[in-house]
Amino acid sequence: MCIKDLIIDYKEGMTINEPCIVRGIPIDVYHKMPALSNSGLKILLDCPAKYYYKYLSGEYEPKEAPHFKIGKACHCYILEGQETFEKIYWHNPYSELKKDDLVKLLMDKFGYDISIKKYLLSDLMQLVLENEGIEPKEIHLNKNELNQVVGVAKAIKGNKHANAAFSQKGESELSIFWKDEETGLWLKCRPDFLPYDCKFVPDYKTCASVNPETFYKDFLNYGYHVQASMYKTGIKAVTGIDVDSFFFVAQEKEPPFITQVYVPDMGLIEHGNKAVRNALKVYLECQESGVWGAYSDRVIEMTLQDRPDEISNYFDKNLGLIYAPHYIDNILMKYEVA
C-alpha cells in the first residue's frame, strides 16, 4: 500500500477533526496544535508542572539553543534536499570582512569613490551583496557551519544503510494526527522522513558520539523508545500499516561525521508503549484534578540505603525518600581517597 493519496495539504487556520497526515504545516503552527506529542509526553512523565508551563500556561516563550541551528540545518539538507536547503539557508562569503576591506572591494571592483567610507558597515555590506547579486535568505551560516552541513550530508551518502534509508520514496516533515482509542485524547507526531510504504521508517539524530554504549545511554535518557512507540502507533492508526522497523540514523556532529544506524527491538518498543500509556494516564489525572504537580510536595530525604527490590525507581514519592544510586560508592570515594 502507498499512502501518498492519504496526505492532505495544510491550509491556514485548519483544524484537525479526524485522523490524517498533513503536508506543509509550519513547525511553529504544529507545536501549537492541540494534540499530545512525543516530547510533551516525556515531559509529563518527568514533571507535570513543567508540561503545564510549556504547553498550557501561555507563559512559555520558546528559545532556540545555538547548537540546534546546525542540527536543523543538517536535517533540512539531508531530509529535504539541497534545493530546499538553499531557499532557507545561505552563506555570505564577505561576512568576515571589516569596514576598510569592504570599502576597498567596492572601489576596486565596482567603481565606487572614497565617499563611501562614511557609510555604516551594514550599508557597505548591503552594497556588496547587491552588486554581487547575492540575495540573503532566512538563516545565515558562517563558513564553518556550512562546511559542517555539507560534510554531514556527504557522510550520510557514504554510509550504505543511512543512504538507503533516505533514498526511499517518501516525504519529510509530514505531520500525523490520530485519536487514542482508549482515552479519546488526540496525539500527534512528525516523522523526519516517512516512506510511502511506511515499512522502514528512519529518524535522524545528531549526537556528540555514536559509540554504541554512549548512544544506548542517550537512547534511554532522551526517551527514544517512547518516540519509537508513538511513531509506530500513529502510522498504524492513520494508515492501517504495521511499521516493520522504526530505526535511528545517528551521526556525530564533528568530522569525520561518523554515522551509525541503530534498530530498537520489540522489547524496547514495548517499554515505550507502556510509557505512553502511563503518560496519558498522568495527563488525564492532572486534567481532572487541575493539579499539575512538581516532583514532590514534601521535603525529600536522601539516604545511603540501597533501593528495595519492590521499588522500581530510586525515588519513592509516597515516602518522600530517594535511595542511593548504584554508583554512589565510586562517586563518594573520589572525595575520600587522595
BAVOVO-182665 format. One record per residue (C-alpha): residue in one letter; z, x, y. Coordinates in steps of 0.001 Angstrom, whole numbers, plus 500000, padded with zeros to 6 digits. Layout:
// BAVOVO-182665
<node resn="A" w="Z" u="X" v="Y"/>
...
//
This chain:
// BAVOVO-182665
<node resn="M" w="500000" u="500000" v="500000"/>
<node resn="C" w="499202" u="501164" v="503550"/>
<node resn="I" w="501497" u="499999" v="506324"/>
<node resn="K" w="499009" u="500630" v="509120"/>
<node resn="D" w="498367" u="496909" v="509565"/>
<node resn="L" w="502102" u="496185" v="509889"/>
<node resn="I" w="502518" u="498292" v="513021"/>
<node resn="I" w="502616" u="496409" v="516328"/>
<node resn="D" w="502246" u="497874" v="519817"/>
<node resn="Y" w="505111" u="497855" v="522287"/>
<node resn="K" w="504882" u="495554" v="525287"/>
<node resn="E" w="507193" u="495967" v="528247"/>
<node resn="G" w="510143" u="493619" v="528029"/>
<node resn="M" w="509531" u="492697" v="524397"/>
<node resn="T" w="512476" u="491533" v="522277"/>
<node resn="I" w="512907" u="492046" v="518552"/>
<node resn="N" w="513316" u="488798" v="516616"/>
<node resn="E" w="512057" u="489794" v="513187"/>
<node resn="P" w="511817" u="492963" v="511086"/>
<node resn="C" w="508988" u="495127" v="512390"/>
<node resn="I" w="507525" u="498573" v="513031"/>
<node resn="V" w="506681" u="499198" v="516675"/>
<node resn="R" w="504400" u="501851" v="518176"/>
<node resn="G" w="504898" u="503285" v="521643"/>
<node resn="I" w="508452" u="502339" v="522602"/>
<node resn="P" w="509655" u="504833" v="525256"/>
<node resn="I" w="512660" u="506690" v="523906"/>
<node resn="D" w="514963" u="505530" v="526718"/>
<node resn="V" w="513982" u="501918" v="526010"/>
<node resn="Y" w="514523" u="502408" v="522275"/>
<node resn="H" w="518060" u="503679" v="522852"/>
<node resn="K" w="518904" u="500579" v="524898"/>
<node resn="M" w="517519" u="498058" v="522392"/>
<node resn="P" w="520401" u="496060" v="520842"/>
<node resn="A" w="520488" u="497325" v="517262"/>
<node resn="L" w="522707" u="499828" v="515462"/>
<node resn="S" w="521213" u="503269" v="514880"/>
<node resn="N" w="521986" u="506137" v="512552"/>
<node resn="S" w="523549" u="508081" v="515444"/>
<node resn="G" w="525642" u="505109" v="516504"/>
<node resn="L" w="526977" u="504503" v="513005"/>
<node resn="K" w="528091" u="508115" v="512689"/>
<node resn="I" w="529960" u="507894" v="515998"/>
<node resn="L" w="531623" u="504670" v="514797"/>
<node resn="L" w="532849" u="506411" v="511670"/>
<node resn="D" w="534303" u="509225" v="513752"/>
<node resn="C" w="535857" u="507248" v="516620"/>
<node resn="P" w="535082" u="503629" v="517622"/>
<node resn="A" w="536314" u="504311" v="521160"/>
<node resn="K" w="533535" u="506870" v="521598"/>
<node resn="Y" w="530986" u="504352" v="520295"/>
<node resn="Y" w="532189" u="501730" v="522759"/>
<node resn="Y" w="531971" u="504177" v="525660"/>
<node resn="K" w="528472" u="505351" v="524790"/>
<node resn="Y" w="526836" u="502087" v="523774"/>
<node resn="L" w="528820" u="499154" v="525140"/>
<node resn="S" w="530818" u="500139" v="528236"/>
<node resn="G" w="527876" u="500568" v="530597"/>
<node resn="E" w="529586" u="503690" v="531960"/>
<node resn="Y" w="527804" u="506296" v="529851"/>
<node resn="E" w="525099" u="508350" v="531554"/>
<node resn="P" w="523082" u="510478" v="529127"/>
<node resn="K" w="522788" u="514165" v="529945"/>
<node resn="E" w="520424" u="516369" v="528017"/>
<node resn="A" w="521794" u="519732" v="526916"/>
<node resn="P" w="519418" u="522606" v="527811"/>
<node resn="H" w="518802" u="523571" v="524164"/>
<node resn="F" w="517473" u="520065" v="523423"/>
<node resn="K" w="514493" u="520798" v="525660"/>
<node resn="I" w="512988" u="523272" v="523187"/>
<node resn="G" w="513774" u="521078" v="520212"/>
<node resn="K" w="511967" u="518133" v="521800"/>
<node resn="A" w="509009" u="520320" v="522765"/>
<node resn="C" w="508729" u="521585" v="519176"/>
<node resn="H" w="508940" u="518033" v="517870"/>
<node resn="C" w="506147" u="516967" v="520214"/>
<node resn="Y" w="503811" u="519864" v="519365"/>
<node resn="I" w="504324" u="519615" v="515606"/>
<node resn="L" w="504505" u="515851" v="515166"/>
<node resn="E" w="502224" u="514537" v="517908"/>
<node resn="G" w="499748" u="517397" v="518202"/>
<node resn="Q" w="498603" u="519839" v="520837"/>
<node resn="E" w="496666" u="517253" v="522860"/>
<node resn="T" w="499714" u="515034" v="523368"/>
<node resn="F" w="501893" u="518088" v="523968"/>
<node resn="E" w="499651" u="519283" v="526800"/>
<node resn="K" w="499874" u="515892" v="528524"/>
<node resn="I" w="503645" u="516255" v="528815"/>
<node resn="Y" w="504398" u="519981" v="528884"/>
<node resn="W" w="502896" u="522747" v="530981"/>
<node resn="H" w="503414" u="526372" v="531912"/>
<node resn="N" w="502957" u="527749" v="535416"/>
<node resn="P" w="501601" u="531304" v="534997"/>
<node resn="Y" w="502726" u="532098" v="538546"/>
<node resn="S" w="506287" u="530795" v="538203"/>
<node resn="E" w="507860" u="534258" v="538297"/>
<node resn="L" w="506029" u="535479" v="541411"/>
<node resn="K" w="508046" u="535997" v="544579"/>
<node resn="K" w="507008" u="534794" v="548051"/>
<node resn="D" w="505264" u="538027" v="549083"/>
<node resn="D" w="503331" u="538048" v="545810"/>
<node resn="L" w="502102" u="534508" v="546388"/>
<node resn="V" w="501074" u="535317" v="549956"/>
<node resn="K" w="499083" u="538324" v="548763"/>
<node resn="L" w="497442" u="536289" v="545994"/>
<node resn="L" w="496385" u="533543" v="548400"/>
<node resn="M" w="495000" u="536059" v="550903"/>
<node resn="D" w="493183" u="538284" v="548387"/>
<node resn="K" w="491843" u="535656" v="546016"/>
<node resn="F" w="491372" u="532573" v="548164"/>
<node resn="G" w="490835" u="533967" v="551684"/>
<node resn="Y" w="493923" u="532647" v="553474"/>
<node resn="D" w="495119" u="534531" v="556584"/>
<node resn="I" w="498507" u="536077" v="557325"/>
<node resn="S" w="499788" u="532871" v="558951"/>
<node resn="I" w="500709" u="531507" v="555538"/>
<node resn="K" w="503701" u="533865" v="555496"/>
<node resn="K" w="505632" u="531219" v="557410"/>
<node resn="Y" w="505224" u="528741" v="554538"/>
<node resn="L" w="508101" u="527957" v="552193"/>
<node resn="L" w="507944" u="529344" v="548654"/>
<node resn="S" w="507429" u="525855" v="547197"/>
<node resn="D" w="504497" u="525205" v="549578"/>
<node resn="L" w="502875" u="528536" v="548695"/>
<node resn="M" w="503210" u="527745" v="545003"/>
<node resn="Q" w="501619" u="524347" v="545565"/>
<node resn="L" w="498647" u="526001" v="547322"/>
<node resn="V" w="498173" u="528429" v="544428"/>
<node resn="L" w="498221" u="525661" v="541843"/>
<node resn="E" w="495792" u="523516" v="543823"/>
<node resn="N" w="493372" u="526410" v="544269"/>
<node resn="E" w="493615" u="527320" v="540577"/>
<node resn="G" w="493086" u="523705" v="539522"/>
<node resn="I" w="496402" u="523615" v="537670"/>
<node resn="E" w="497982" u="520163" v="537506"/>
<node resn="P" w="501768" u="520111" v="536952"/>
<node resn="K" w="502930" u="517911" v="534090"/>
<node resn="E" w="506250" u="516194" v="533438"/>
<node resn="I" w="508119" u="519122" v="531842"/>
<node resn="H" w="507687" u="522802" v="532630"/>
<node resn="L" w="508177" u="525535" v="530037"/>
<node resn="N" w="508601" u="529151" v="531007"/>
<node resn="K" w="506637" u="531833" v="529175"/>
<node resn="N" w="509304" u="532484" v="526562"/>
<node resn="E" w="509796" u="528779" v="525889"/>
<node resn="L" w="506062" u="528195" v="525477"/>
<node resn="N" w="505733" u="531178" v="523143"/>
<node resn="Q" w="508620" u="529819" v="521104"/>
<node resn="V" w="506985" u="526415" v="520700"/>
<node resn="V" w="503630" u="527927" v="519703"/>
<node resn="G" w="505369" u="530302" v="517278"/>
<node resn="V" w="507253" u="527426" v="515693"/>
<node resn="A" w="504032" u="525470" v="515154"/>
<node resn="K" w="502327" u="528470" v="513532"/>
<node resn="A" w="505284" u="528949" v="511199"/>
<node resn="I" w="505091" u="525295" v="510119"/>
<node resn="K" w="501423" u="525699" v="509259"/>
<node resn="G" w="502268" u="528866" v="507356"/>
<node resn="N" w="504693" u="527054" v="505064"/>
<node resn="K" w="502700" u="525128" v="502462"/>
<node resn="H" w="505380" u="522496" v="501888"/>
<node resn="A" w="506045" u="521855" v="505584"/>
<node resn="N" w="502351" u="521850" v="506429"/>
<node resn="A" w="501636" u="519352" v="503648"/>
<node resn="A" w="504466" u="517111" v="504880"/>
<node resn="F" w="502999" u="516772" v="508367"/>
<node resn="S" w="499363" u="516717" v="507243"/>
<node resn="Q" w="499732" u="513318" v="505599"/>
<node resn="K" w="498014" u="510324" v="507152"/>
<node resn="G" w="500591" u="508629" v="509315"/>
<node resn="E" w="502158" u="508401" v="512771"/>
<node resn="S" w="505072" u="509934" v="514633"/>
<node resn="E" w="507841" u="508264" v="516633"/>
<node resn="L" w="507411" u="504755" v="515249"/>
<node resn="S" w="510445" u="502508" v="515692"/>
<node resn="I" w="511684" u="500386" v="512790"/>
<node resn="F" w="513907" u="497316" v="513209"/>
<node resn="W" w="515490" u="495200" v="510476"/>
<node resn="K" w="518427" u="492872" v="509841"/>
<node resn="D" w="521130" u="493843" v="507370"/>
<node resn="E" w="521257" u="491065" v="504784"/>
<node resn="E" w="524998" u="491300" v="504139"/>
<node resn="T" w="526273" u="491344" v="507724"/>
<node resn="G" w="523390" u="489900" v="509728"/>
<node resn="L" w="523547" u="492910" v="512073"/>
<node resn="W" w="520323" u="494356" v="513474"/>
<node resn="L" w="519634" u="498001" v="512620"/>
<node resn="K" w="517022" u="500468" v="513829"/>
<node resn="C" w="515647" u="503910" v="513083"/>
<node resn="R" w="512896" u="506127" v="514459"/>
<node resn="P" w="511396" u="508478" v="511841"/>
<node resn="D" w="509958" u="511730" v="513160"/>
<node resn="F" w="506858" u="511064" v="511075"/>
<node resn="L" w="506023" u="508048" v="508921"/>
<node resn="P" w="503192" u="508415" v="506386"/>
<node resn="Y" w="501186" u="505248" v="505989"/>
<node resn="D" w="502043" u="505068" v="502281"/>
<node resn="C" w="505780" u="505639" v="503023"/>
<node resn="K" w="506210" u="507667" v="499852"/>
<node resn="F" w="507208" u="511149" v="501043"/>
<node resn="V" w="508894" u="510902" v="504436"/>
<node resn="P" w="509784" u="514138" v="506279"/>
<node resn="D" w="512326" u="514710" v="509031"/>
<node resn="Y" w="512086" u="517806" v="511225"/>
<node resn="K" w="515221" u="519754" v="512144"/>
<node resn="T" w="515534" u="522856" v="514306"/>
<node resn="C" w="518514" u="524970" v="513254"/>
<node resn="A" w="520273" u="528206" v="514051"/>
<node resn="S" w="519899" u="529108" v="510371"/>
<node resn="V" w="518152" u="527585" v="507344"/>
<node resn="N" w="520168" u="529676" v="504923"/>
<node resn="P" w="520888" u="527272" v="502013"/>
<node resn="E" w="524687" u="527428" v="502332"/>
<node resn="T" w="524557" u="527069" v="506113"/>
<node resn="F" w="522129" u="524167" v="506000"/>
<node resn="Y" w="524201" u="522345" v="503390"/>
<node resn="K" w="527203" u="522572" v="505735"/>
<node resn="D" w="525055" u="521280" v="508619"/>
<node resn="F" w="523758" u="518505" v="506360"/>
<node resn="L" w="527303" u="517281" v="505768"/>
<node resn="N" w="528714" u="517972" v="509241"/>
<node resn="Y" w="525876" u="516136" v="511002"/>
<node resn="G" w="525742" u="513298" v="508503"/>
<node resn="Y" w="522156" u="513800" v="507411"/>
<node resn="H" w="522934" u="511834" v="504226"/>
<node resn="V" w="523676" u="508837" v="506456"/>
<node resn="Q" w="520332" u="509309" v="508184"/>
<node resn="A" w="518502" u="509520" v="504846"/>
<node resn="S" w="520152" u="506288" v="503713"/>
<node resn="M" w="519327" u="504458" v="506956"/>
<node resn="Y" w="515694" u="505508" v="506996"/>
<node resn="K" w="515043" u="504698" v="503350"/>
<node resn="T" w="516749" u="501327" v="503743"/>
<node resn="G" w="514864" u="500480" v="506936"/>
<node resn="I" w="511470" u="501351" v="505498"/>
<node resn="K" w="512188" u="499266" v="502400"/>
<node resn="A" w="513421" u="496299" v="504448"/>
<node resn="V" w="510296" u="496130" v="506602"/>
<node resn="T" w="507540" u="497254" v="504228"/>
<node resn="G" w="508928" u="496478" v="500765"/>
<node resn="I" w="508147" u="500070" v="499757"/>
<node resn="D" w="510669" u="502299" v="497994"/>
<node resn="V" w="510527" u="505774" v="499535"/>
<node resn="D" w="510091" u="508338" v="496757"/>
<node resn="S" w="511565" u="511169" v="498813"/>
<node resn="F" w="513157" u="511472" v="502230"/>
<node resn="F" w="513403" u="515182" v="502935"/>
<node resn="F" w="514137" u="517668" v="505692"/>
<node resn="V" w="511834" u="520332" v="507121"/>
<node resn="A" w="514368" u="522728" v="508588"/>
<node resn="Q" w="513258" u="525544" v="510874"/>
<node resn="E" w="515090" u="528334" v="512657"/>
<node resn="K" w="514812" u="528490" v="516449"/>
<node resn="E" w="514265" u="532248" v="516689"/>
<node resn="P" w="511393" u="534442" v="515412"/>
<node resn="P" w="510103" u="534608" v="512766"/>
<node resn="F" w="510984" u="530880" v="512706"/>
<node resn="I" w="511888" u="530748" v="509021"/>
<node resn="T" w="511051" u="527323" v="507617"/>
<node resn="Q" w="512642" u="525720" v="504561"/>
<node resn="V" w="512280" u="522283" v="503005"/>
<node resn="Y" w="515372" u="520556" v="501618"/>
<node resn="V" w="515478" u="517387" v="499493"/>
<node resn="P" w="518789" u="515486" v="499114"/>
<node resn="D" w="519234" u="513971" v="495673"/>
<node resn="M" w="520119" u="510345" v="494989"/>
<node resn="G" w="523796" u="511213" v="494667"/>
<node resn="L" w="523917" u="512409" v="498270"/>
<node resn="I" w="521932" u="509413" v="499490"/>
<node resn="E" w="524282" u="507063" v="497639"/>
<node resn="H" w="527146" u="508583" v="499615"/>
<node resn="G" w="525043" u="507843" v="502697"/>
<node resn="N" w="524687" u="504223" v="501558"/>
<node resn="K" w="528471" u="503922" v="501260"/>
<node resn="A" w="528950" u="505458" v="504703"/>
<node resn="V" w="526542" u="502943" v="506244"/>
<node resn="R" w="528388" u="500015" v="504633"/>
<node resn="N" w="531693" u="501398" v="505887"/>
<node resn="A" w="530348" u="501863" v="509421"/>
<node resn="L" w="529054" u="498277" v="509550"/>
<node resn="K" w="532465" u="497070" v="508386"/>
<node resn="V" w="534170" u="499070" v="511145"/>
<node resn="Y" w="531749" u="497636" v="513721"/>
<node resn="L" w="532458" u="494050" v="512705"/>
<node resn="E" w="536224" u="494646" v="512703"/>
<node resn="C" w="536095" u="496151" v="516186"/>
<node resn="Q" w="533805" u="493403" v="517442"/>
<node resn="E" w="536100" u="490686" v="516096"/>
<node resn="S" w="539348" u="492241" v="517341"/>
<node resn="G" w="537976" u="493552" v="520625"/>
<node resn="V" w="539772" u="496825" v="519893"/>
<node resn="W" w="537663" u="499970" v="519718"/>
<node resn="G" w="540340" u="502415" v="518703"/>
<node resn="A" w="540639" u="506168" v="519045"/>
<node resn="Y" w="541807" u="508388" v="516187"/>
<node resn="S" w="545351" u="507036" v="516205"/>
<node resn="D" w="547693" u="505078" v="518458"/>
<node resn="R" w="550657" u="507172" v="517395"/>
<node resn="V" w="551782" u="510788" v="517640"/>
<node resn="I" w="550206" u="512731" v="514769"/>
<node resn="E" w="552323" u="515117" v="512721"/>
<node resn="M" w="550668" u="518328" v="511486"/>
<node resn="T" w="552031" u="519643" v="508211"/>
<node resn="L" w="551623" u="522600" v="505860"/>
<node resn="Q" w="551762" u="520220" v="502896"/>
<node resn="D" w="548728" u="520008" v="500638"/>
<node resn="R" w="546815" u="516765" v="500676"/>
<node resn="P" w="547876" u="514410" v="497869"/>
<node resn="D" w="545174" u="513715" v="495285"/>
<node resn="E" w="545193" u="509995" v="496047"/>
<node resn="I" w="544304" u="510607" v="499721"/>
<node resn="S" w="540569" u="511092" v="500380"/>
<node resn="N" w="540918" u="512520" v="503883"/>
<node resn="Y" w="543214" u="515164" v="505303"/>
<node resn="F" w="544272" u="512705" v="507996"/>
<node resn="D" w="546410" u="509786" v="506811"/>
<node resn="K" w="546121" u="507122" v="509527"/>
<node resn="N" w="548837" u="504962" v="508026"/>
<node resn="L" w="551427" u="507747" v="508148"/>
<node resn="G" w="550096" u="509431" v="511274"/>
<node resn="L" w="550015" u="512675" v="509309"/>
<node resn="I" w="547365" u="515352" v="508898"/>
<node resn="Y" w="547651" u="517577" v="505838"/>
<node resn="A" w="546813" u="521265" v="505799"/>
<node resn="P" w="543131" u="522062" v="505114"/>
<node resn="H" w="542465" u="524159" v="502002"/>
<node resn="Y" w="541513" u="527208" v="504057"/>
<node resn="I" w="544657" u="527287" v="506198"/>
<node resn="D" w="546262" u="530265" v="504419"/>
<node resn="N" w="543301" u="532504" v="505242"/>
<node resn="I" w="543407" u="531490" v="508906"/>
<node resn="L" w="547162" u="531945" v="509317"/>
<node resn="M" w="547088" u="535337" v="507607"/>
<node resn="K" w="544762" u="536646" v="510304"/>
<node resn="Y" w="547619" u="536295" v="512776"/>
<node resn="E" w="550240" u="537826" v="510483"/>
<node resn="V" w="548561" u="540898" v="508983"/>
<node resn="A" w="547975" u="543943" v="511217"/>
//
